[in-house]
């Protein structure tokens, strides 16, 4: 059994297979998942698992080059839930554009989070 933070086998496999520039999306319970990307549905019930917990686990294994969030989530300032991403550059786009970008994802992870616009696109970096 793995002893690192991320124990979910399918999510760990996706991260291990990602290359530079590949996209992984972590979304709230309402983010639509288009046909194409692998769906990793972790949602059990409202709030379980929390977005922040899934993000923390993913960041323990994924080297992130840049991230994208919806402008609607930021409302003029960077949301506190983005703090684990620091110092990674975080770009803001419209929610409509964010949903379009999701079409290029390797996988989309659905959490039980019910906070509107709590979604992040993570672009893989290089660990060397």
Secondary structure, DSSP 8 states (H G I E B T S, - for coil): ---SS---HHHHHHHHH--TT-EEEEE-TT----SSSEEEE---BTTBS-HHHHHHHHHTT--EEEEEEEHHHHTTS--GGGGGGTTSEEEEE-HHHHHHHGGG-SEEEE-S--STT--EEEEE----
